[in-house]
Amino acid sequence: MSADKQLIEAYKMDEDIHRITASKVFHTPFEEVTDLQRRNAKAVNFGIVYGISSFGLSQDLSITRKEAAAYIEEYFKTYPEVKNFLDKMVADAKEQGYVTTMFGRRRPIPELKSGNFMQRSFGERVAMNSPIQGTAADIMKIAMIRVWKALKEAGLKSRLILQIHDELLIETECSEVEQVRKILEDNMHQAATLDVAMEIDLHTGTNWYEAK
């Protein structure tokens, strides 16, 4: 969504995205990234999506606020278009009163006009996060519809019974496992066309616990 070339390239390398980020942010060769550096980079990778502050990151990582601010600054230097994208989301939301997902679904953010600083800060975080999380939710719903239709059109006994965040749970007739596998792979991969491929993990078992 940010169209940041470096971040897109990192995903296309099909490597550990958190280790790649750690390598770039901490200026360390990929092979020499420590587990601690990877953990810190992972916190920044996910925290950025939620509009995390240096204070929030310092609390998450048990580091000083100055160190946390340096991590965030280095992240934005590494992936500059991510910063531009987030800033634009907030600016557009303040002007329009809402943000939209990639598929056009709106999220009103009245908090941005609040006289309360904490409420406005919350609104800014929502403006950064909602287009990303909302788009992920849209993609999941599209995948659900595609899978449900494909199962129905194939006349299978197997049924889509549950969605859990980014997972679909199919109660599958034993004789239909391979057909269902193909349906899931095809329809989840093709739920949206993005600059990076949407990878999926597929597992089977006699119950949900085994399938996990």
C-alpha positions in Angstrom: 0.0 0.0 0.0 2.9 2.3 0.6 4.6 1.2 -2.6 8.0 1.4 -0.8 10.4 -0.3 -3.2 12.8 -1.5 -0.5 10.1 -3.0 1.6 8.5 -4.7 -1.5 11.9 -6.0 -2.4 12.5 -7.4 1.1 9.2 -9.4 0.8 10.1 -10.6 -2.7 13.4 -12.0 -1.4 11.3 -14.6 0.3 13.5 -14.4 3.5 12.7 -13.6 7.1 11.2 -10.1 6.8 12.0 -9.2 10.4 15.7 -10.3 10.0 15.9 -8.3 6.8 14.5 -5.2 8.5 17.0 -5.8 11.4 19.8 -6.0 9.0 18.9 -2.7 7.3 17.9 -0.8 10.5 20.9 -1.9 12.6 23.3 -1.8 9.6 24.3 -5.4 10.3 25.0 -8.2 7.7 21.9 -10.4 7.3 23.8 -13.5 8.5 25.1 -11.7 11.6 21.7 -10.4 12.9 21.2 -11.5 16.5 17.9 -12.9 17.9 17.6 -9.7 20.0 18.0 -7.5 16.9 15.4 -9.5 15.1 13.0 -9.3 18.0 13.4 -5.5 18.2 12.9 -5.2 14.4 9.8 -7.3 14.6 8.4 -5.0 17.2 9.1 -2.0 15.0 7.7 -3.7 11.9 4.3 -4.4 13.6 4.4 -1.3 15.8 4.7 1.0 12.8 1.4 -0.3 11.5 -0.3 0.8 14.7 1.3 4.2 14.7 3.5 3.3 17.7 5.2 6.1 19.6 8.8 6.1 20.9 7.3 5.8 24.4 5.2 2.8 23.4 8.1 1.0 21.7 10.4 1.7 24.6 7.8 0.1 26.9 7.4 -2.9 24.6 11.2 -3.5 24.3 12.3 -2.4 27.8 14.7 0.2 26.3 15.0 3.9 26.7 12.8 6.3 24.8 15.8 7.7 23.0 16.8 4.3 21.8 13.2 3.6 20.7 13.1 6.9 18.8 16.3 6.0 17.0 14.9 2.6 16.0 11.8 4.3 14.5 13.9 7.0 12.8 16.1 4.3 11.2 13.1 2.3 10.1 11.7 5.3 8.3 15.1 6.0 6.7 15.2 2.4 5.5 11.6 2.5 4.2 10.9 6.2 3.5 7.7 5.6 1.5 6.1 4.0 4.5 6.5 7.3 6.4 5.1 9.2 3.5 2.1 6.8 3.3 1.3 7.0 7.0 1.6 10.8 7.0 -0.7 11.1 4.0 -3.3 8.8 5.7 -3.4 11.1 8.7 -3.5 14.3 6.6 -6.3 12.9 4.3 -8.3 11.7 7.3 -8.1 15.2 9.0 -9.3 16.8 5.7 -12.0 14.2 4.9 -13.0 12.9 8.3 -12.4 9.3 7.3 -10.0 6.9 5.8 -10.6 4.1 3.2 -9.3 0.6 2.6 -7.8 -0.4 -0.7 -11.2 -1.6 -1.7 -13.0 1.7 -0.8 -14.5 0.8 2.5 -14.7 3.9 4.8 -13.8 4.3 8.4 -15.0 7.6 9.9 -12.6 9.1 12.5 -14.4 11.9 14.4 -11.7 11.7 17.1 -9.4 13.8 14.9 -11.6 16.8 15.5 -11.6 16.3 19.3 -10.4 19.0 21.6 -8.8 16.3 23.7 -5.2 15.6 22.8 -5.4 11.9 23.8 -8.5 11.5 21.6 -6.8 13.2 18.6 -3.7 11.0 19.1 -5.9 8.0 19.1 -7.6 9.2 15.9 -4.2 9.6 14.2 -3.3 6.0 15.1 -6.6 4.8 13.7 -5.9 6.8 10.5 -2.6 5.0 10.1 -3.9 1.5 11.1 -7.4 1.2 9.6 -6.5 1.3 5.9 -4.0 -1.5 6.5 -6.0 -3.7 8.9 -9.2 -2.9 7.0 -7.7 -3.9 3.7 -6.5 -7.2 5.3 -10.1 -7.8 6.5 -11.5 -7.0 3.1 -9.1 -9.5 1.5 -10.1 -12.2 4.0 -13.8 -11.6 3.2 -13.1 -11.9 -0.5 -11.2 -15.1 0.1 -14.1 -16.5 2.2 -16.6 -15.7 -0.5 -14.5 -17.2 -3.3 -13.8 -20.4 -1.3 -17.5 -20.8 -0.3 -18.6 -20.4 -4.0 -15.9 -22.8 -5.2 -16.9 -25.5 -2.7 -20.6 -25.1 -3.6 -20.0 -25.1 -7.4 -17.9 -28.3 -7.1 -20.8 -30.0 -5.3 -18.6 -31.0 -2.4 -19.7 -32.2 1.0 -16.9 -30.1 2.7 -18.0 -26.9 4.4 -16.4 -23.6 5.3 -17.2 -23.4 9.0 -15.0 -20.7 10.6 -12.8 -17.7 9.9 -10.1 -16.9 12.5 -8.3 -13.6 11.7 -6.4 -14.6 8.6 -7.3 -18.3 8.7 -10.2 -20.3 7.2 -11.2 -23.6 8.7 -12.8 -26.2 6.4 -14.6 -29.3 7.7 -13.5 -31.7 5.0 -14.8 -35.0 3.7 -11.8 -37.3 3.7 -12.2 -38.2 0.1 -12.3 -34.5 -0.8 -9.0 -33.3 0.9 -7.0 -32.8 -2.3 -9.9 -30.9 -4.0 -10.4 -28.7 -1.0 -6.6 -28.1 -0.8 -6.6 -26.9 -4.4 -9.7 -24.7 -3.9 -8.1 -23.0 -0.8 -4.7 -22.5 -2.5 -6.2 -21.0 -5.7 -8.8 -18.8 -4.1 -6.8 -17.5 -1.2 -3.8 -16.6 -3.4 -6.1 -14.8 -5.9 -8.2 -12.9 -3.4 -6.3 -9.7 -4.3 -3.6 -8.5 -6.7 -0.8 -6.8 -4.7 2.8 -5.8 -5.3 3.9 -8.8 -3.2 2.6 -12.3 -3.4 0.2 -13.5 -0.7 1.6 -16.7 0.7 -0.5 -19.2 2.5 0.2 -22.1 4.9 -2.1 -25.1 4.6 -2.4 -27.8 7.2 -4.7 -30.8 7.7 -5.6 -32.9 10.7 -8.4 -35.0 12.2 -9.2 -31.9 14.4 -8.3 -28.2 14.5 -5.6 -28.7 17.1 -3.8 -31.2 14.8 -4.3 -28.9 11.8 -2.5 -26.1 13.7 
